[in-house]
Amino acid sequence: MVNKFNSLVMLTTIVTLVLSGCQAAKPGVEQDSPVSSNPVTLKIFVHAVRLTDTEYQKFILEPLKKTHPNITMERLEGKLEDLIVAGNIPDLILTDNDWYSALTTLDLQQDLTDLIKEFRLDVNTFVPESIQAVKQLSDSGKMYAIPFSLNVGALFYNKDLFDRFGIPYPKDDMTWKEVLDLSKKLTRNVDGVQYIGWEPGFPDAIASPYSQPFVDPKTNKAVVDTDVYRKVFELMKQVYEQPGFIGANNKFTYAPKEFIVDKKVGMMTEWSIKMIGDLVEAIEQGASFNWDMVTIPNFEDKAGKGRHMLASMMIITKNSPYKKQAMHVIQTVTSPEAQRIQARNARVPVLNDEAIKKEYGKDIPWMAAKNVASLFKFKASPTPKPNLYDKEVQPFIRQTRKAIAIDNKDINTALREAQEAADKRLQELRAK
């Protein structure tokens, strides 16, 4: 298992020395003086979130050129830990609240509360749940990041497959049982081609509306063997049991390519930034695909609830000599003008502005025919308190799919074994 967190932990001592050296000899740095209009280059690193070169240009570079032409951006590539050891430390990091905690081992984050006040950034104009998600990143409720764009879940479907087999399209407000019923009708072999009705995705994403943490903050044990995941895997087991779902070489998961390009998958549940980004890219490259989307389905007791708040967010690193210029960048990319550009290019904006939300997808002509309103219908569920070891527990939950789909383990046994393995892993990490 690739372990990003462990490699970060091993570098903590090195990073501390590097940061100390970077902070020591910077006379007259900008954070202690009025913001200079002199030319300056800020380094930005994108960590574990999607930002294509086109989006980088449209969402950051072009708006910044209009508001602060003296600021040039340099996008760093590679592994963050390697960059830091080399002394090439970013001024800004773009990540999301699911990945933030693993970064704290590098001690790069800084409380932005004073800068927010100094620059009069009105966080009350943001979607409230996004600010709540940021404040949950620390025990003190401080602002260690500022939201940049939002990510929401949806059910995406291939209209042509539904038309071909004479099955009614999915609709908003569906339950998982209704999706499963549609999947059973779509999963079939026709002329030697195996069609898959529904790829459910990750179990923790299905469990998302329950706001269940990965680690219990009181016991410091993994939260895996629970009634929530029992319910999720009972659903997924029925998906795997559909005749033809398990493919050659024990294939039991299906990628966006098999949905968009191969057109063998009828429905997929996915985060909007990931799936719509893939769709836009494929169609711009000439792919022809007749699709639409509806609200993320739910269990009956979570009807009308969205997945947990997932926000891409910007961090200003504590060692940056250009914190105030970095705040200018954040002011620009979260301005109504820049957020409108994001919305028009199929990103859910962070500003709580109905007029901007209505601009969603307007710069992509074929988006006009899509059920765009479905992305805004449900309010995000509360984000569970993040933990340093979240990304250590998550793989054990996801690996349980194979135990049930391929190894034919009963759900209780599979969850118990995953719980034990995750707890053992956490114990090993704490011992280090």
Phi, psi and omega in degrees: 000126178292129187237091180295320184298315184298321179293328178291319180299319182296338183265000188304313182296316180298316182298319180302317179293319180296314181296321180299317180294323181290332184271346191288308191246070178233070183296140175067031181293159193289335186293344181256013183216166175305152184294121181285147175263008178293152177302138180211146177248123177255139179262134179234140178236131179260116188245110170065018173231162183270127172208098182291167178300321178295316179294320177302318179293312185285320188272335185238302188294311183294315177297322181293324180297329180282323185268323184219075183296346178282347182262122175253140180253139174239118180272119181277143179239161179106198179270135183300318182296325178292320179298318183293314179300327179280358180080011180261078191263130181290153172275327181230142174235130174257118180216197172225172186292340176287332184256356186298314188302322180296333180285339185294341178295339180273351177056045179262338189287152179223141175294126184261008185306312182294320179294323178299318178291315182299321182266004176053044176280115186274097181289348177289347178274352180275160172303123188306321182295333179289322177290322176299319180297322178293314182296335178284353180289343179229157179290337184266357180073021179284167181260095179267002179200168177229129183301147183242315175202165184248157179233130181230156180271154177204163173257119180257142183217153181269107184296325182296321179293319178297319179295318183299320183262006175065038182249135179299145179296154169300160180223166177299156173068026179282155172266164177297328178297319179294322177295319179297320179298318177295320181299320180296327179284329183274330184287105185201161177252120182233122179053039177082001178256125179271120177259139180252126184292313185209127170263111187284342180085211185272141180298324180292335176287321177295325180281352188309316182298345178279355178052039181275128180287165175276332182230134177285118184293340181275317184262345185061025176255159180294152177248087185235306184278080185228166177295328180297309181289334174297316178295317181297314183284336172296321176294311184294327179298321178293330175293312182295332183280354177296129180304124179096348182293315177283117186267193180299147181058034177059036177291128181223003174230152185230139188266163176307328178301320181287342175273311187275315187265306182285334177059041179254353181248130184280321184218145173221140172257129187201163173289144186297317183299319180293304188287314181293325175299316179295320180294314179300315181298315182294317182290323177296333179271007173107359180292145176248118186212122183263097187230168170203182183216158175224174180301154178297127179292167182211165167288160186302324183282357176236027180303135177079008180255140176273175171295169180299154180299119177238113185238128166291140186213155181254133177249136170262123184287147186293335182270357182296132176279359185235048184298320183289322175295323177298324176293326175298321177298313181296318176303318182293310186285345177255007178290157177305322181296313181289323178293328176295321177297316177301312182300315182295339178254030170070039169242136178287121185287158179271343180281138182275066188232111184298325180297320179290320178301324181290348178277356187306125173076006186294336179271004177241099191310316184286350177290341182300333182271359184266160180280065183298326182301336181297332181288340185248001187287319183260139173281144180297144174285158179301141178276126179295155179300122181290155180228149181305332186254016181307312184285355173274325182279322185310315180300327180293325176293316182290327179291341179296336177303313181294321180301325182273316185286319188253316183277353176058034176281147176288156189299316181299317179294315182298318180290321178297316180293322178294320178299313181297318181293320180293318178297322178296318179297317179296321179296318178297318181295318181291329179293335179279000000 
